[in-house]
Amino acid sequence: MTKSDIAELGKQIKNGTKTAENIIDWVYGCYVDNENHVLWEKVRRLHELDEDDRFRQVSIIADTLKTSLGKEVFAAELEAQAEDLLDLRKADPCKADGVAACEELRDTVIENVLHTDPYYLSIARIVYDVPTKAKDGSRLEDGEFVYDALVVSICPAKLSTAALGFDDGEIRELAQRWEIKKPVRGFLYPAFSDRTEDRNMVLLRSKIPEEETLFSAVFAIREVPASVETQKAKFGEFLVSLDVTMEEAAAISSNIIEQADEFTDGIIRKDQLQQIVEQAGASVENFDEAYASCTESGDVSAEVVSAANTVISTDTCSIHISTDKSEMIKKQTIDGVSYILVPVDGEVTVNGVQVR
């Protein structure tokens, strides 16, 4: 699944609030308390909801897919197709077999989601008549394929902030209530790849997918994607293995940003990364071994391992500089002492005060 696939699908879901024939067919929702009791559940056709409820449901589903690929949403390959989910999208949730299928998935979620606060679970079926595109990229009206999938969203509930209010002529403390927040976990299955369905792929939503037992309980995932923090740590180990200097590390970050348009779906291929390292003047003698260790938990995402600002830290200070200017910083030994040299041009301030 690519960025363009996610963008197209997300746009169609958002447009669902404005059209009579909605991409979202039905939504099963339930509210689970902090002791895993189901306090409320209901299946509803989206077109039957009033405008406010429809907007809220569409927002939850759209937010499940909304973010940069490789940060909080991750494409994962499956060892086997999830037959239960393929059957569920064809079931009628308003009938006994459909209700039972939704409840089975609900029970799996309850058994595998660790939480301390209540949460709202949404299971939605989306049906998208994928339009064909002309050779020039223009959109044609008649579609040749209907994409049929499930979007599962888990939204934590948080207590509202304590506040005072005016009630019955008095200033009183307002009662706190549980508010349903944006989804933090979920998935889309089958994946939407190359503008068609891919039953061998799933799109996962989580900040730390490798720690989610829910995903392994529902899917036979070939390799669980790594979180942003894990990816950054692995890339750091990669640079350490190459024994890069301060200048070389800064140049590698700068090169990744400069060549961002060359990375397909934001993923840096092995040959591209090797070229970036060589351009920075670093040794590639141990490149193969270092790269294998770096990618053992997934691909190298350019958006994750690059940063707008380069931070150079010592025991006594930290220097923040725009990555595209990081080549200005040099390391030099003067009288046997190592110094980091920063060119100074223009105004200089200390704690916001302009000085000479």
C-alpha positions in Angstrom: 0.0 0.0 0.0 1.4 3.4 -1.0 0.9 7.0 0.1 -1.2 7.7 -3.0 -3.4 4.6 -2.2 -4.0 5.8 1.3 -4.7 9.4 0.1 -7.2 8.3 -2.5 -9.1 6.1 -0.1 -9.0 8.7 2.7 -10.4 11.3 0.3 -13.3 9.1 -0.7 -14.2 8.4 2.9 -14.2 12.1 3.8 -16.3 12.8 0.7 -18.8 10.3 2.1 -20.3 13.0 4.3 -21.4 15.0 1.3 -22.9 12.3 -1.0 -26.1 10.3 -0.8 -24.5 7.1 -2.0 -21.9 6.7 0.7 -18.7 4.7 0.6 -19.4 3.5 4.1 -22.0 0.8 4.2 -22.5 0.0 7.9 -20.9 0.6 11.2 -20.9 -1.6 14.3 -20.0 0.2 17.4 -19.6 -0.7 21.1 -18.4 1.0 24.2 -16.2 -1.1 26.5 -15.5 0.0 30.1 -12.2 -0.3 32.0 -13.2 -3.8 33.2 -14.0 -5.1 29.7 -17.8 -4.9 30.1 -19.7 -4.0 26.9 -22.0 -1.2 28.1 -23.5 -0.3 24.7 -23.4 -1.7 21.2 -25.3 -1.1 18.0 -25.2 -1.8 14.2 -26.3 1.1 12.0 -26.4 1.9 8.3 -24.5 5.1 7.8 -27.2 6.6 5.6 -29.7 6.2 8.4 -27.7 8.4 10.8 -28.4 12.1 11.2 -25.8 14.5 10.0 -23.9 14.9 13.3 -23.7 11.2 14.0 -22.6 10.6 10.4 -19.9 13.2 10.6 -18.5 11.7 13.8 -18.5 8.1 12.4 -16.8 9.2 9.2 -14.2 11.2 11.1 -13.3 8.1 13.2 -12.9 5.9 10.1 -10.9 8.6 8.2 -8.6 9.3 11.2 -7.8 5.6 11.4 -6.1 5.9 8.0 -4.8 9.5 8.4 -1.1 9.9 9.0 2.2 9.4 7.2 2.9 5.8 6.1 5.6 4.4 8.3 4.9 6.6 11.3 1.6 5.4 12.8 0.2 3.4 9.9 2.2 0.5 8.5 1.6 -1.9 5.7 2.3 -5.5 6.7 2.4 -8.7 4.6 0.4 -11.7 5.7 1.4 -15.4 5.6 -2.3 -16.3 5.1 -5.5 -14.4 4.3 -7.8 -13.6 7.1 -10.8 -15.6 6.0 -13.0 -14.6 8.9 -12.7 -10.9 8.0 -13.3 -11.6 4.3 -16.6 -13.4 5.3 -17.6 -10.6 7.7 -17.5 -7.9 5.1 -20.1 -9.9 3.1 -22.3 -10.7 6.1 -25.4 -8.6 6.9 -24.8 -7.2 10.4 -28.5 -6.6 10.8 -29.1 -10.3 10.7 -28.1 -13.1 13.1 -25.0 -14.3 11.2 -23.6 -10.8 10.8 -24.2 -9.9 14.4 -22.4 -13.1 15.5 -19.4 -12.3 13.3 -19.1 -8.7 14.6 -19.4 -10.0 18.2 -16.6 -12.6 17.5 -14.3 -9.9 16.3 -15.4 -7.7 19.2 -14.4 -10.4 21.7 -11.0 -10.8 20.1 -10.4 -7.1 20.5 -11.5 -7.1 24.1 -9.2 -10.1 24.9 -6.1 -8.5 23.3 -6.3 -4.8 23.9 -4.5 -3.6 27.1 -6.2 -0.5 28.5 -6.9 1.3 31.8 -9.7 3.6 30.5 -12.8 2.8 28.5 -12.8 2.8 24.7 -15.1 2.9 21.7 -14.7 0.1 19.1 -15.9 0.7 15.6 -16.1 -1.9 12.8 -17.1 -0.5 9.5 -17.5 -1.8 6.0 -16.5 0.4 3.1 -17.4 -0.2 -0.5 -15.6 1.9 -3.1 -16.4 1.8 -6.8 -12.8 2.5 -8.0 -12.9 4.7 -11.1 -10.6 3.9 -14.0 -8.0 6.5 -15.0 -7.1 7.5 -18.6 -3.5 7.4 -19.8 -3.1 11.1 -19.0 -4.2 10.4 -15.4 -7.6 12.0 -15.7 -10.4 10.3 -13.9 -13.1 8.4 -15.7 -16.6 7.9 -14.3 -17.1 4.2 -15.0 -15.3 1.9 -12.6 -14.1 -1.6 -13.4 -13.5 -2.8 -9.8 -15.4 -2.5 -6.4 -13.1 -2.3 -3.4 -14.8 -4.0 -0.4 -13.0 -3.8 3.0 -13.3 -3.5 6.8 -11.9 -0.6 8.9 -11.5 -1.4 12.6 -10.9 1.6 14.9 -10.2 1.7 18.6 -10.8 5.1 20.2 -9.8 5.7 23.9 -12.1 7.5 26.2 -10.7 10.1 28.5 -12.3 12.1 31.3 -13.1 15.7 30.4 -11.2 18.4 32.2 -12.6 19.5 35.5 -14.2 23.0 35.2 -16.6 25.5 36.8 -19.8 26.5 35.1 -22.9 28.5 35.6 -25.9 26.3 36.5 -29.3 27.2 37.9 -28.1 30.7 39.0 -25.0 29.3 40.7 -21.3 28.8 39.9 -20.8 25.1 40.3 -18.2 22.4 39.4 -19.4 20.7 36.2 -19.7 17.0 36.2 -16.8 15.3 34.3 -17.7 12.9 31.5 -16.0 10.3 29.3 -15.1 11.8 25.9 -14.2 9.6 23.0 -10.9 10.6 21.4 -9.4 9.9 18.0 -8.4 6.3 17.1 -5.0 5.1 18.3 -5.3 1.5 17.1 -6.9 -0.2 14.2 -6.5 -1.7 10.8 -7.8 -1.8 7.2 -8.3 -5.2 5.5 -7.8 -6.1 2.7 -5.3 -3.5 1.9 -5.9 -1.1 -1.0 -2.9 -1.6 -3.3 -2.4 -0.4 -6.8 -6.1 0.7 -6.7 -7.4 -2.8 -6.1 -7.7 -5.1 -3.1 -4.7 -7.1 -1.7 -5.8 -9.9 0.6 -2.2 -10.7 1.4 -1.6 -7.3 3.0 -3.1 -5.3 5.9 -2.7 -1.7 6.9 -2.1 -1.4 10.7 -2.5 1.7 12.9 -0.5 1.9 16.1 2.4 3.9 17.5 4.1 0.7 18.6 2.8 -2.1 16.3 5.4 -4.6 17.6 3.8 -4.5 21.0 0.2 -5.0 19.9 -1.1 -8.6 20.6 -4.3 -7.7 18.8 -2.6 -7.8 15.4 -1.1 -11.2 15.9 -4.4 -12.5 17.2 -6.3 -11.4 14.1 -3.7 -11.8 11.4 -0.9 -14.2 10.5 1.6 -11.4 9.9 4.8 -12.3 8.2 6.8 -9.6 9.9 5.4 -7.0 12.3 6.5 -3.5 11.3 8.8 -1.6 13.7 7.7 1.6 15.5 9.3 5.0 14.7 11.5 4.8 17.8 12.7 1.4 16.9 13.4 2.5 13.3 15.4 5.5 14.6 17.4 3.4 17.1 18.2 0.9 14.4 19.3 3.6 12.0 21.5 5.0 14.8 23.1 1.6 15.2 23.6 1.5 11.5 25.6 4.8 11.5 27.6 3.6 14.5 28.5 0.4 12.7 29.8 2.5 9.8 31.9 4.5 12.3 30.9 7.8 10.7 32.3 11.1 11.8 30.1 14.1 13.0 30.4 15.7 9.6 29.6 12.5 7.7 26.5 11.8 9.9 25.2 15.3 9.2 25.9 15.0 5.5 23.9 11.7 5.4 20.9 13.3 6.9 21.2 16.2 4.5 21.5 13.9 1.5 18.3 12.0 2.5 16.3 15.2 2.6 17.7 16.4 -0.7 16.9 13.1 -2.5 13.4 12.6 -0.9 11.7 12.7 -4.3 13.7 9.7 -5.5 12.5 7.3 -2.8 9.5 5.2 -3.9 6.8 5.4 -1.3 9.3 7.1 1.1 11.4 3.9 1.4 15.2 4.1 0.9 16.5 1.1 -1.1 19.8 -0.5 -0.2 21.6 0.8 -3.3 20.2 4.3 -2.7 21.4 4.3 1.0 24.8 3.1 0.0 25.1 5.9 -2.6 24.0 8.4 0.1 26.7 7.1 2.5 29.4 7.3 -0.2 28.3 10.9 -1.2 28.8 11.9 2.5 32.4 10.6 2.3 31.8 7.7 4.8 33.4 4.3 4.4 31.1 1.5 3.1 33.5 -1.3 4.0 31.0 -2.7 6.6 27.9 -1.5 4.7 26.2 -4.9 4.0 26.5 -6.1 7.5 25.3 -2.8 9.0 22.4 -2.5 6.5 21.2 -6.1 7.3 21.1 -5.2 11.0 19.3 -1.9 10.3 16.6 -3.5 8.3 15.9 -6.6 10.3 12.8 -4.9 11.7 11.6 -3.4 8.5 12.4 -1.0 5.7 14.3 2.2 6.1 11.7 5.0 6.0 13.1 8.3 4.8 10.6 10.4 6.7 11.5 8.6 10.0 15.3 8.7 9.8 15.5 12.2 8.4 14.9 15.4 10.4 14.4 19.0 9.5 17.0 19.9 12.2 20.3 18.3 13.0 21.1 18.1 16.8 24.7 17.7 17.8 25.1 17.0 21.5 28.1 16.8 23.9 28.3 16.4 27.6 27.9 20.1 28.1 25.8 21.5 25.2 23.5 20.8 22.3 23.6 22.5 18.9 20.5 22.7 16.8 20.9 23.6 13.2 18.8 23.2 10.0 19.8 20.0 8.3 20.4 21.7 5.0 22.9 24.0 6.8 24.6 21.2 8.9 27.6 21.0 6.6 28.6 24.4 8.1 29.5 22.8 11.4 33.1 21.5 11.6 35.1 19.7 14.3 38.7 20.9 14.8 41.5 20.2 17.3 43.1 23.3 18.8 46.0 22.9 21.2 45.1 19.3 21.8 41.4 20.1 22.6 38.5 19.2 20.3 36.2 22.0 19.4 32.9 22.1 17.4 33.1 25.3 15.2 29.9 27.1 14.2 30.2 29.9 11.7 28.6 33.1 12.9 27.0 35.5 10.4 24.5 38.2 11.3 22.8 38.9 14.6 23.7 36.9 17.8 21.4 36.6 20.8 21.9 35.2 24.3 18.7 34.2 26.0 16.9 36.3 23.5 19.1 39.4 24.1 21.0 40.8 21.1 24.7 41.0 21.9 27.9 42.1 20.2 
